Amino acid sequence: MLASFVAGTIDQLLFAGLKSRHLALRHLAVAGKVVVIDEAHAYDTYMSVYLDRVLSWLGAYRVPVVVLSATLPASRRRELVEAYAGRADAVMPAEGPAAAATAPDDAYPLLTAVAPGGAPLVRRPQASARSTTVCVERIADGQDILAARLRSELADGGCALVIRNTVGRVLETARALREEFGAENVTVAHSCFVDLDRAGKDSRLLQLFGPPERTGERPAGRHIVVASQVAEQSLDVDFDLLVSDLCPVDLLLQRMGRLHRHRRGQDQADRPERLRTARCLVTGVDWAADVPAPVRGSVAVYGRYALLRSAAALLPHLDGGPRKPVQLPTDISPLVQGAYGEGPVGPDHWQDALKTAREQFDRHRDDQAERAAVFRLGDVGKAGRPLFGWVAAGVGDTDDTPTGHAQVRDSRDSLEVVVVQRRGDGSLATLPWLGADRRNRQRAGVELPQDATPTPFAARTAASCGLRLPLQFSGPVLDRAIGELEQLYLPHWQGKNSPWLADQLILPLDEDGRARLAGFSLHYNPEDGLEVIRDPDD
């Protein structure tokens, strides 16, 4: 972080709000920079507690901060403004001369500026000419229903993106669709790939579905990508049809950003005729219930309250309602403010369910805020005040490790492992499907000696196959998993012998890509990534 230019995850900035050793160096690192925070809508209450405190210090240092989001709720925008300005009354002016600078909460696009200690200025610039009309429909959940609908929609070809909220649903859906459309016509993308495979997967998606001027390999027939939330942002990909599990409305809008993202011919003439109108099919819900019932995995990820408010905000656009299409970007802010506002939403007979879900949401949010505040840095003091006691009762050391990240994220500890192959004779090697590197050096099947230090090239190749294990290996299973992984301890790989592999947990897969760990069966292949199944007898 002390470098002149830094690109990193949000954790690196949030560490500046965490009581830990060497905190002054972290503040020194950001004090002379311009800080740009992207995708600000994506941070939960736990992370926001740290972000707001960091913003208050950055404001005191007069560090310029640019916060970016296309889908930020108005209430969260006010909190960010107040944190940076260092005054609780730094609210948007409602009357008087300054009111001319204001814009409605649901205005889009919107620019908000504030100086430390000052009052905010709000501007509503002219929107760009780019716009998309998206027809939103609901479809029942079920693999057979999805396959039948895609068979109809892709009868004349086309590229569809199916986004599921859990990796398990991604793999289950991919299996069903491959039976219908063939394995060569279905691609899987999610977070449980080793680093090199994940990078290759992203590169391939960009080659196939990226901007027209950058790729000539778009499938001529029909193709389906089944992905998790990794497809929501960062990838500049473009699909003819979107199917999505119900999720918070801001994230659904992000997913819609992958639909008809680029112009393909005059009036989209290069798309199949039936897919020239952008459509988003919303599933992962029992729409036939009195109150929509999202699938269990989606509730575990996002919470029922956020999903119900999202469904309520979408009702005017869904079939069965007035059926007006979603206009992007015009409808972005009204949908976000409706879903995240305090006002009532949804039909009368939803209100009891919404009230119960809200009470659970409030308890969870309050718990997040309380836990985050334990090791949060104190508020900005008066200028010239010594920093005595700055890190008293803090967390001690923290760094760029899973343990460090867990301090500023409300996430259970998870394991990151280096994946290698154990051959039939017991020897270890790098994974057998890896391609060559930029210098055309072969990375697949490189020997990893157990009684000697691997070569720097072999060690670096192995280290680039890191994999973060899913949440099945957190909580009470974590210690058991670590204990089993530590049984493969190789002294020649430790310390200065091999900086790439020192202190890493090694997960060896057999020649079929399988392993057992802490009562789970693991299967990995470069097409589908990691699949985890609990052993029935464990």
N, C-alpha and C positions, 0 to 999 in steps of 0.2 A: 504493500500500500504506500510505501514511501517513494515509489517510482514516480516520474513526472506524469506519465499517462497510465491509467489502470483500468482494465475491464474485468469485472468480477461479478459474483453473485451478490444478492442483497445482504447475505450474511456478513460479508466483509465490512459493509457500512454499519450494520446493526451492532457489530462488536464494539463500536465506539460508544454505545449506550449501555454496555455491560460492565459491571464492576469486576475488573480482572487486572492482573499484573501487566505492566507496560502499557496501561491505558493512555498515558500521556503521549507515547509514541504514535498510537492510533489517531489521537486528536491532531498531533503534529502532521500526520500524513494527509489528513483531509483539510487542514486549516488553510493551505495555500492553493486549493484546487477549485474548479467548478464541478459541482456534483450533479450528475444526471441520473435520475431514478426512473426506470422504465416499468411499465405494467403495474402501476401503483395500486390498481384495484385488486390485485391478486393476493394481498397480504391480509391474514386473519387478525383477530383482535390481539392475540399474543404478540405477533410480530409488530403490529401497529403501536403497541405500548412502547417498544424500543425505538421504532422509527420516529415517533413524535418527540421523544426525548432527544434523539440525535438531531432532529431538525431544530429544536430549541437551542442547542449548543452551536450548530452551524449558523443560525441567525445571529447569535451573540458574537461569533467570529466574523460576521459579515461575509460569509462564504456564499457565493451565488449558487442557488439550487434550482434545477429544472426538474419538475415532476411531470411525467407523461402518463396519460391514460385516455383511452377512447371511451371508457365505460365506468367513470367514477361517480358514485353517488354524491349528491349535493352535501349531505351531512358529513361525509368523509372529507370532502374538499374543504369545508369550513374548519374541520379539526386540523388539517394540515396547515392551513393559513394561520390559525391561532398558535400552533406550535412554533412555527418559524418566526412569526411576528413577536412572540414573547408576551402576548397580552390576550387575556380571555375575552376582551371586548372587541377583538379584531374581526368583527362580523361584517357581512356584506351590507353596505348602507341601504336602508329602506326608504329614506326620505331626505329632503334637503338637497343642496347643490350636488353632493356626491352621487345622488341617486341616478343621475344621467349616465353614470358609468356602469350601472348594474345591468343585468340581463336575467331573465327568468331561470329558475333552477334547471328547467328542461331544455335550455338553449343549447344548440350544438352547431358548429364547434364553439368552444368557449375558452378564453384566456383569462386567467386570474393572476394578478401580480401583487406582491406585498413586500414592503421593505421592513427590516427589523424595527419594531416599535411603531410602525405606521399603520395606516388604514388600507384595506385592499382596494385595488382598481380592477374592474371587470370589463372585458371587451368581448364583443361578439363579432369575430371576423367573418367575412364572406366565405361560405362553404365552397369547396372545390366543385368542379363540374361533374366529377365522377359520382355516380349513384347506381344503386342496384335495387330492384324490386324483388322481394322474396316471398313466395307463397308458402305459408306454414300450415302443415296438416298433422293430425295425430294418427298414429296407427297402433294397433294392439301389439303387445310384446309377444314374441315367440319366433323361434328360428324359422319354422315353416312359413309363417306369415311374411316374414322379411324376405325369404328366398322367393316366394311367389310374387311379391311386389317388385323386387329387383328384376325378376325374369320379365315382367311386363314392361317396366320402365326402360330396361336396357335391350329391348327386343331389336332395336336398330343400332346397337352399339352405344358407347358412352362410358364415362369414367365416374364412378360413385365412391363417395367417402362415407364410411360407417364409423361413428365415434361412440365407443362404449366408455362407461365410467370406471370400470375395473379391468385389470389385465385378465382375470378369469373369464369375464364376458367377451373380451376380445378373442381369446383362443377358442372358446366355445362357438362363437359366431363364425370364426374363420373355418373351423372344421365343417360346420353345416353348409357354408357357402361353397367350399371346395367340392363337396359332394354334388352340388347343383351345377357349378360353373367350371369345375376343373381347377386343379391346384395352380396351374400356370396363370390363371386369371384372377387370383386372390393374393394380395400382399398384406403382411402383418407388420404393424409398427406400434411399439410401446416402450416403456422405460426399462424393462428387464432384459436388456441385451448387454453383452460386454461392450466396453467403450469402442473398440475398433469396429465391431459389427454395427453398433448404433450409428457411428459416423458414416459407415458405408451405406446403411439403410437411408439415412437422411439425404446423402448425395444421390442415391438412386431415385428417390422420390422427386427430387428437384429435376433430375434428368427427364423423368417421365411426365411430370405434372407441373413443372415450373413455367415461367413466362415464355410465350411463344418465340420470342427472339433469342432465347437461350437454349432451347431444346427442340429437336426435330424427332424425338423418339416417343411422342405421345402414342399410347396404344391405338391401333386402327380399329380394333373391335371393341369389346367390352372388357372393363377391368374394374375390380373393386379393391379398395384399400380399407382394411379394418384396423382401426387405431384406437389408442387411449387418448388421454388429454395431451399427449405430445404433439398432436396435430393442431392444437388450438392456436398456437402462436409461434413466432420465429420462422417457420417454414413458409416460403413464398410459393405455395402450391395452389392449383386451380382445378376444381372438379365441376362436373355437370350436374350432379345430384348429391344432396347431403341427407344422411340419416343420422340422427343423434339421440342418445339417451337424454331424458330431461335432466337439466342441470341449472344452476343459477343463471338468471337471464343475461347477465353481463358476459358470462362464459359462453352461453349459447350464441350471443352476437359475435363473439370472437370466432366461434366455429363457422358461423355464416360467412365470415370474412374469407373462408376458403372456397366459397361457392361463387362461380362465375367471377372470379377475382380479376381475370384479364379478358379483354376483348378478343374474340376468336372469329375473325372475319366480319364483314358487314352485317349488322343485326344478328350477331352470333351464328352466322350461317355455317361456320365450320363445326358447330355442335349438331348432334342428331336432332331432327326436327322436334320431337316430343320433349326434348330437354333444353330447348332454347329459352324457356322460362325458368328462372331459378326457383327451386323448391327445396324446402327443408321438411323432412318427415320426422316428427318427434315421437319417440317410443320409450321403452323402459318404464312404462307406467300402466297400471290397470285403469284405463280411462272409463271403463264401464261401472266402476264403483261410485257410490254416492259422492265421495270425495276422492279425487285421484290418488292412487296408492303407488308411489314409486317403488321400484324393486329394492330389495334390502341393501344390495351393494351401494346403490346411489345414496341411500339414506345414511349409510355408514361414512361415506366420503363427504357429503355436503350438509347433512342434517335435513330433517323433514320440513322445518319452517321455511328455509330458503327455497326448497323445491316447490312447496305449495304456493308461496308468493310469486315465484317465477311462473308457475302454471296460471295463476290468476292474472298476472300482467299480460300473458300471452292470449288469454281467452278472446279478446276482440279480434284477434288475428287468426285464430284456429277455426277449422271447419266446425260447423255447429253453431258458431257465433256469426257476427256480421261478415266475417271472412274478408276483411280488408288486408291486403298484403302488407308486409313489413317493408317500409321504405328506408333504405340505408343511404346516407347517414341520418336522415331526418328523424326517424323513430328511435334512434339509439338512446338518447337521453330520456325521453318520456318513458320508455320501457324500464330503464335502469332506475329512474327516480320512483316510478310506480312500485317496482319490486322491492326497493330498499327503503321507501318512505315509511312514515308512521301511520298513514291513513288506511282506512279499511279497503280491502280488495277482495274480489271473488264474490260468488253468490251467497245469499243468506245462510244456506244450509252448510256452507263451508266454515262458518265462523267459529263454531265450537272446536273443530279440529285445528283451525289456525290459532285459537287462543291457547290450546294445550301445547301445540308445537312452539308457540312463542314463549311460553313459560319455561320450557325445556331449553330453548335457545338462550334466554336471558341468564339462566343458571350457568350454562356452559360459558357464555361470554364473560360473566362476572368472575368465574373461576379462572379463566384464561388471564384476565387482567390482574387478578390478585397474585397468581403464580408468577407472572412476568415481572411484577413490581418488586419481587423479593431481591433480585440481584441487579435491578436497574440503577443506573447512575443517577445521582441526585440532580435536582433542577439547577439551572444556571444561577450562580450567586452574583453578588455585586462585583463590578469591575474592581480589580486590584485585590480581591479577597484570596488568601492563600488556598491551595488545594489540599490542605491537611484532611486526612480521613476520607480521601476520594474513593479508595477501594476497600475501606474497612468493611468486614463482614461480606467480602466478595467471594467470587468463585475460584480465586487463585489463578492458575494458568488456564488460558483458553487459546485455541489455535484453529487452524483450518483442518479439523478432523471431524468425524461424525459426532464425537462428544462435544466439541466446540460448537458445531452447528445446532446441536440439540438445545444449547443454552438460549438461543435466540429464535428458535422455532418451536411451536407446540407439536412436537412429533416424538414418537417413541424412538428410543435408540434403535438403530438398524445396523446391520453388518455389511461391510464392504469387503469383498474377497477378490483375490486374483485367481482366475480360472485357468487351469492347465489340463493337459491330458495325461492320464496314467495308462501306459501301454500294457499289453498283455504280459510282458516280461517284468513289469514293475517299474520300469524307467519312466521318467517324466519328460514332457516335451511341450512346446507351445502348441496351441490348437491347430489342427491339421488343415483347416480351410482358409487360413489367413492369406491374403494376397501379398504381393511384393510391396516394399516401401518405395518412396520417391526415387531412391537410388537403384531401384530394381533388385534389391536384396530380398531373398526369399524368407518370409517370416513364418511360414507354416512348418510345423513339425521340427522346430529347432531344438536340439538336445538341451536339457536342463539338468546337469549332473547334480546328484544329491550328496556326493562325497567331495565336491570341489565347488569353487565359486563359478557361477555361470559367466559367460562372456558378457561384456556390457551390452552388446547388441541383443543377445538372447534374453538378458534380464529386462532390458527396456521393452522388448516385444512382449514378454510375459506381463509386465506391469501395465501395459496398455490394454490388457484384457481384464480390467477391473469390472466388477459387477456388484451393484448394491442389491442385497437380498431383500425380498418383499417383507411386509409386516408380519407374516407368519413367524418370522425369526426374531421378533421383538418380545418385550414383556418377559413372562416367565420362561420362555423357550430360549431367550438370549444366552444365558449363562451356559446352558447345556450345549448349544450350538458352538459357542466359543471353545468350550472344553474339548469337544470332539475335533474341531479344526486345529487346535493347538497340539494335538497328538502328532501331526506332521510338522515337526520342528527340525529345521535344517540349519545347523550352526554355521555352515559355510555361506549361507545366504544372509547372515545377520551383520549388523554393525557396518563398519566401513568396507567390509568385503564386497557387499553389493547394495549400494544406496537405493537402487530401484526396488529391491525386494525386502530390505530389512524391515522387520516388524509387521510385515504383511501376513494376513491369514490366507492360506493357500487352499483352494477347493479343487481337488483332482477329480475329473470326470473319466469314466472308463471309455473304451473305444466306441461305445454306443451313445456317448454323451450323457450317461446316467451316474447318479450318486445317491447316497442316503445320508441324511443329516437331521439329527434331533427329532426323529420320528416322522420325517417327511421323505418322500421319494422325489428326486429332482431329475428333470430331463431337459437338456438344452440342445438346440440345433440353431444354425445361423438363420434359418428362415422364420422360425416362430419364437426364438428367444427361450426364456426359462419358463418351464411349467412346474408347479409345485403341487403335489398331492399328498395328503396326510395318509400315513400307513394305517390301515384299518385295525391292525393288531397292536398298535402302540398306545 
